[in-house]
Amino acid sequence: MMMLLLSLPHGAVMASSGHRDLIPLQPMIDRTAPGEVIELASGRYSGPVTIDKNITIQGDPTVIVVNAEATSTIMIRSDGVKLSGFTIEHDTNEQTAAIQVEGKNSEITDLHIQTQGYGMIIRNSSQATIQRNNITWAGSDSASSGQKGNGIDLYNSHDSFIEANEITGMRDGIYLENSRKSIVQNNRLLHTRYGIHCMYIDGSSVMDNTGEENMTGAMIMGVKNTVISGNSFRKQSTNVHSQGILLYDVHQSSIHNNVVEGNRVGMNIAESSGNEIHDNAVLRNFVGIQLVLAEANEFTRNQLVSNVIEASALDSPNNVLMENYWDSFQGLDLNRDGISEISYAINPFYEQLVSRNSAYQLFFQSPGMVFLSELFTEGREQWTTDKFPRMSMDTESDLHKSVENATDSNVVWLFGLILLGMATFIIIYMGVLRK
């Protein structure tokens, strides 16, 4: 493989702003033979460009490719293209991207992308490797999600590997549609609509990703034979539809060892069946688990701690709930095997009441609402029930530390309130003595 070291050439063109020179990048690409490497020197280069042969372009963050035209900044139409290390400023709000890939076996690594459109668009491709890139929305702070593009957007692109990218402020962080056998792993998603959005994918994995302050951490829809594991989605609570993980029309998949904390809804499972949902930590959400038209799922060994509403179930028959830990449940363990002899039934009273008249949400957890809920026993034999709830948390679980942290923070909060109360009492008492 040959390497071309390209420094600042003569004849650089003037940028449209008139303030900086832009170095033409397309002529460099045109002069490069297949298999060669272009090593870009520090400077600002002009896009858009098209790559139609298997070359490598690399640089460092001081290498900046700029484009304000209504087309993608770098269009890849060949197999085996590699991009690495440099910065792209995609300054157009059209349905275009900093990078558009239409070839196979592409490798896109360590790029810094600032975009007013999409970050990357991958179409009708396979075996793309997308690693350690930073993609940030560079448009108006007031732009709605509909005015933004996705960070990484795949359609009909299979066997892709998307790892260790950080995506901030885009519409959806990572979007996959009609894409089989892809791996989405160890990415960080911030301030997006959906951190990870999967539609109609098969045989894929979404593992060890983290998301904070998105509208929904992971929106998994129309999916089968997929693994959702080891992810952490926290603080999805700014929207009435905010959720940690939404499973909609998901079948024969495994959802395990995830942490959903501080969301409006921790896990929303709708119109889904045949899934194994186990060993997840559901912490400090408004609603921990929500089942709607969900049938024949196995829900086992999950830990629900400090949720306002631990679970709700509506029209969700034949789900198997076993050995979950519900921190508000008062069980009875006569044989000391760690499993309660008393089952835990999810009371649908509040869910049914609110579905008929949303105004009743105002009375949530009021004494009257709690009293009515305890009186409601209609159709109890059909309520979703954990027949063998755990009496304590699973101390051997990798999630135990997260659960303990949630519990410890509640203790700290309670201790703070006690101190505040004592201080208030002392102030009042000393005021009385002075009088």
C-alpha positions in Angstrom: 0.0 0.0 0.0 1.3 3.4 -0.9 0.9 6.6 1.2 0.6 10.1 -0.1 1.6 12.9 2.3 -0.3 16.0 1.1 0.6 19.3 2.6 -0.9 22.7 1.8 -0.9 23.1 -2.0 -0.5 26.2 -4.1 -3.7 27.5 -5.7 -6.0 27.1 -2.7 -9.4 28.6 -3.4 -11.0 31.3 -1.4 -13.9 30.3 0.9 -17.3 31.9 0.2 -17.0 33.8 3.5 -13.8 35.4 2.2 -12.1 34.9 5.6 -10.3 31.6 5.1 -8.7 29.6 2.2 -10.2 26.2 1.4 -8.0 23.5 -0.1 -9.7 21.6 -2.9 -10.0 18.0 -1.8 -11.6 16.4 -4.9 -8.6 16.8 -7.1 -6.5 15.0 -4.5 -8.9 12.1 -4.5 -9.0 12.0 -8.3 -5.2 11.7 -8.4 -5.0 8.9 -5.9 -4.8 5.3 -7.2 -6.9 2.5 -5.7 -5.4 1.1 -2.5 -3.4 4.3 -1.7 -3.6 6.4 1.5 -4.1 10.2 1.6 -2.5 11.7 4.7 -4.0 15.2 5.0 -2.0 18.0 6.5 -3.6 20.4 8.9 -5.9 22.9 7.1 -9.4 23.5 5.8 -10.5 21.5 2.8 -13.5 22.1 0.5 -16.4 19.6 0.0 -18.5 18.1 -1.3 -16.4 15.2 -2.7 -17.1 11.8 -4.2 -15.0 8.7 -3.5 -15.4 6.0 -6.2 -12.3 3.8 -5.4 -11.0 1.9 -2.4 -8.8 4.6 -0.9 -8.0 5.7 2.7 -8.2 9.3 3.9 -6.8 10.1 7.3 -5.9 13.2 9.3 -6.2 14.7 12.7 -8.9 17.0 14.2 -7.1 20.1 12.8 -7.9 18.7 9.3 -11.4 20.1 8.6 -13.5 19.3 5.5 -16.2 22.0 5.0 -19.4 21.9 3.0 -22.3 24.3 2.7 -23.8 22.9 -0.5 -27.1 20.9 -0.5 -25.4 17.6 -0.9 -23.6 15.2 1.3 -20.0 16.3 2.2 -18.4 13.0 1.5 -20.2 10.5 -0.8 -18.7 7.0 -0.8 -19.6 4.9 -3.8 -16.9 2.3 -3.7 -16.2 -0.7 -1.5 -13.4 -0.8 1.0 -13.1 3.0 1.7 -11.6 4.1 5.0 -11.9 7.5 6.7 -10.1 8.3 9.9 -9.3 11.1 12.4 -10.3 14.4 10.8 -13.2 16.9 11.3 -16.2 17.5 9.0 -18.4 20.6 9.2 -21.6 19.9 7.3 -23.3 23.3 7.2 -26.5 22.6 5.3 -29.9 21.7 6.7 -31.0 19.6 3.8 -31.7 15.8 3.9 -28.0 15.2 3.4 -25.2 14.0 5.6 -21.6 14.7 6.5 -20.9 11.2 5.1 -23.1 9.0 2.9 -22.0 5.4 2.3 -23.3 3.4 -0.6 -20.4 0.9 -0.8 -19.5 -2.2 1.2 -16.8 -2.8 3.8 -16.4 0.8 4.8 -14.4 1.8 7.9 -15.3 5.2 9.5 -13.3 5.8 12.7 -12.3 8.7 15.0 -14.1 11.4 13.1 -15.4 14.7 14.6 -18.6 15.6 12.8 -20.5 18.8 13.3 -23.7 18.7 11.2 -26.8 20.7 10.4 -28.2 17.7 8.6 -27.4 14.0 9.2 -24.2 12.7 10.6 -23.9 9.5 8.5 -26.3 7.9 6.1 -25.6 4.2 5.2 -27.7 2.8 2.4 -27.9 -0.6 0.8 -24.6 -1.5 2.2 -23.0 -4.3 4.3 -20.2 -4.8 6.8 -19.7 -1.2 7.7 -17.5 -0.5 10.7 -18.3 2.8 12.5 -16.2 3.3 15.6 -15.2 6.1 18.1 -16.8 9.0 16.1 -18.2 12.1 17.7 -21.3 13.5 16.1 -22.9 16.8 17.3 -25.8 18.9 16.1 -24.4 22.2 14.9 -27.7 23.9 13.9 -30.0 26.1 15.8 -30.6 25.3 19.5 -34.3 25.9 18.9 -34.6 23.4 16.1 -37.3 20.7 16.7 -36.4 17.0 16.3 -38.3 17.0 13.0 -35.8 19.7 11.7 -32.8 17.6 12.5 -31.2 14.5 11.0 -30.1 11.3 12.7 -26.6 10.8 14.0 -26.0 7.4 12.3 -28.8 6.3 9.9 -28.8 2.8 8.4 -31.3 1.4 5.9 -31.1 -2.0 4.3 -27.5 -2.3 5.5 -26.5 -5.6 7.1 -23.7 -7.0 9.3 -22.8 -3.5 10.5 -20.6 -2.8 13.6 -21.4 0.4 15.4 -19.2 0.9 18.5 -18.1 3.6 21.0 -19.6 6.6 19.2 -20.8 9.7 21.0 -23.9 11.4 19.6 -25.4 14.6 20.9 -28.4 16.7 20.0 -29.5 14.8 16.9 -33.0 13.6 16.1 -32.3 9.9 16.7 -28.8 9.0 17.8 -28.6 5.6 16.0 -31.3 4.6 13.6 -31.5 1.1 12.0 -34.2 0.0 9.6 -34.5 -3.2 7.6 -30.9 -4.1 8.7 -30.0 -7.6 9.8 -27.3 -9.0 12.0 -25.9 -5.6 13.2 -24.2 -4.8 16.4 -24.7 -1.5 18.3 -22.4 -1.5 21.2 -20.9 0.8 23.8 -22.3 4.1 22.3 -23.2 7.2 24.3 -26.4 9.0 23.3 -27.3 12.5 24.7 -30.2 14.9 24.2 -31.8 13.1 21.2 -35.4 12.1 20.5 -34.6 8.3 20.5 -31.1 7.4 21.6 -31.3 4.2 19.7 -34.2 3.5 17.2 -34.5 0.1 15.7 -37.3 -0.8 13.2 -37.8 -4.1 11.5 -34.4 -5.6 12.3 -33.6 -9.3 12.8 -30.8 -11.1 14.6 -29.1 -8.0 15.9 -27.6 -6.9 19.3 -27.9 -3.6 21.2 -25.4 -3.9 24.1 -23.7 -1.8 26.7 -24.9 1.6 25.4 -25.6 4.5 27.7 -28.2 7.3 27.2 -29.2 10.3 29.2 -31.8 13.0 28.8 -33.2 11.7 25.6 -37.0 11.6 25.0 -36.7 7.8 24.9 -33.5 5.8 25.5 -34.1 2.9 23.2 -37.2 2.6 20.9 -37.2 -1.0 19.7 -40.0 -1.7 17.2 -41.0 -4.5 14.8 -38.0 -6.6 16.0 -37.4 -10.3 16.5 -34.5 -12.5 17.5 -32.6 -9.5 19.0 -30.6 -9.1 22.2 -31.0 -5.9 24.3 -28.4 -6.2 27.0 -26.2 -4.3 29.4 -27.6 -0.9 28.4 -28.1 2.0 30.9 -30.8 4.6 30.2 -31.2 7.4 32.8 -33.2 10.6 33.1 -35.5 10.2 30.1 -38.3 12.3 31.8 -38.7 15.6 30.0 -41.6 14.5 27.8 -44.9 13.0 28.6 -43.9 10.0 26.4 -40.4 9.6 27.9 -39.3 6.1 28.5 -36.1 4.2 29.3 -36.8 1.3 26.9 -39.8 1.0 24.7 -40.5 -2.5 23.2 -43.2 -2.3 20.6 -44.1 -5.3 18.4 -41.0 -7.1 19.7 -40.9 -11.0 19.6 -38.6 -13.8 20.5 -35.9 -11.4 21.9 -33.9 -11.3 25.1 -33.9 -8.1 27.2 -31.6 -8.5 30.1 -29.1 -6.8 32.5 -30.2 -3.3 31.6 -30.5 -0.4 34.0 -33.4 2.0 33.5 -33.3 4.8 36.1 -35.1 8.1 36.7 -37.3 7.9 33.6 -41.0 8.7 33.3 -41.6 5.0 32.4 -38.7 2.6 32.9 -39.7 -0.2 30.5 -42.8 0.0 28.3 -43.7 -3.3 26.7 -46.5 -3.1 24.2 -47.9 -5.6 21.7 -44.9 -7.8 22.2 -44.8 -11.6 22.9 -42.4 -14.5 23.4 -39.6 -12.3 25.0 -37.3 -13.1 27.9 -37.1 -10.1 30.1 -34.8 -10.8 33.0 -32.2 -9.4 35.5 -33.0 -5.8 34.7 -32.7 -3.0 37.3 -35.7 -0.7 37.2 -35.0 2.2 39.6 -36.7 5.5 40.6 -39.0 5.8 37.6 -42.5 7.2 37.8 -43.8 3.9 36.3 -41.4 1.0 36.6 -42.8 -1.5 34.1 -45.8 -0.9 31.9 -47.4 -3.7 30.0 -50.0 -2.9 27.3 -51.4 -5.7 25.0 -48.2 -7.7 25.9 -48.7 -11.5 25.9 -46.7 -14.6 26.8 -43.5 -12.9 27.9 -41.3 -14.2 30.7 -40.5 -11.6 33.2 -38.0 -13.0 35.8 -35.4 -11.9 38.4 -35.8 -8.2 37.7 -35.4 -5.7 40.5 -37.8 -2.9 41.0 -36.7 -0.3 43.5 -38.1 3.2 44.5 -40.5 3.5 41.5 -43.6 5.7 42.2 -45.8 3.1 40.4 -43.9 -0.2 40.4 -45.9 -1.7 37.5 -49.1 -1.5 35.5 -50.7 -4.0 33.1 -53.5 -3.5 30.7 -55.0 -6.3 28.5 -51.8 -8.3 29.0 -52.6 -12.0 29.5 -50.5 -15.1 30.0 -47.3 -13.3 30.9 -45.1 -15.3 33.3 -43.8 -13.3 36.3 -41.4 -15.1 38.7 -38.8 -14.2 41.3 -38.8 -10.5 40.7 -37.9 -8.2 43.6 -40.6 -5.5 44.4 -39.3 -3.2 47.1 -42.7 -2.1 48.3 -44.1 -5.7 48.6 -44.5 -7.1 52.1 -44.2 -10.9 51.5 -44.1 -13.9 53.8 -41.2 -16.4 53.6 -42.1 -19.3 55.9 -39.5 -21.8 54.7 -36.7 -19.2 54.4 -35.9 -19.9 50.8 -35.9 -16.2 49.8 -39.2 -16.6 47.9 -42.5 -15.3 49.3 -45.4 -17.7 49.8 -47.7 -14.7 49.0 -48.0 -13.7 45.4 -47.7 -10.1 44.2 -50.6 -8.9 41.9 -50.4 -5.8 39.8 -53.5 -3.8 40.6 -54.9 -2.3 37.3 -57.3 0.2 39.1 -55.3 3.3 38.6 -54.3 2.5 35.0 -58.0 1.8 34.1 -59.2 4.9 35.8 -56.7 7.2 34.1 -57.3 5.6 30.7 -60.9 6.6 31.0 -60.3 10.1 32.3 -56.8 11.5 32.4 -57.8 14.2 34.8 -57.7 11.6 37.6 -53.9 11.8 37.5 -54.2 14.8 39.7 -55.2 12.5 42.5 -52.4 10.1 42.1 -51.3 8.7 45.5 -53.9 10.8 47.4 -55.3 8.9 50.4 -58.7 8.5 48.7 -57.1 7.0 45.5 -55.0 4.6 47.6 -58.1 3.6 49.6 -60.1 3.0 46.5 -57.3 1.0 44.9 -57.1 -1.3 47.9 -60.9 -1.9 47.7 -60.8 -2.7 44.0 -60.7 -6.5 43.5 -62.7 -7.0 40.3 -61.3 -9.7 38.1 -58.4 -10.3 40.5 -57.8 -13.8 39.1 -56.9 -12.2 35.8 -54.5 -9.6 37.2 -50.9 -9.9 36.1 -49.2 -11.7 39.1 -45.8 -12.6 40.2 -46.5 -15.9 41.9 -43.1 -16.3 43.5 -41.7 -12.8 44.3 -38.3 -12.5 45.8 -37.9 -11.3 49.4 -34.6 -9.5 48.9 -32.4 -8.3 46.1 -30.1 -10.6 44.3 -26.7 -9.8 45.9 -24.9 -11.8 43.2 -26.3 -9.8 40.4 -24.1 -7.3 38.5 -26.9 -4.8 38.9 -26.9 -5.0 42.7 -24.5 -2.1 43.0 -26.8 0.1 40.9 -29.8 -0.9 43.0 -27.9 -0.3 46.2 -26.9 3.2 45.0 -30.5 4.0 44.4 -31.5 2.8 47.8 -28.6 4.6 49.5 -29.5 7.9 47.8 -33.0 7.6 49.2 -31.5 7.1 52.6 -29.3 10.2 52.2 -32.4 12.1 51.0 -34.4 11.0 54.0 -31.5 11.8 56.4 -31.3 15.3 54.9 -35.0 15.8 55.5 -34.6 14.8 59.1 -31.7 17.2 59.6 -33.7 20.0 58.0 -36.6 19.2 60.3 -34.4 19.3 63.3 -32.8 22.6 62.3 -36.2 24.1 61.8 -37.4 22.9 65.2 -34.3 24.4 66.9 -34.7 27.7 65.2 -38.4 27.9 66.2 -37.6 26.7 69.8 -34.8 29.3 70.2 -37.1 32.0 69.0 -39.7 31.1 71.6 -37.0 31.2 74.4 -35.9 34.7 73.4 -39.5 35.9 73.7 
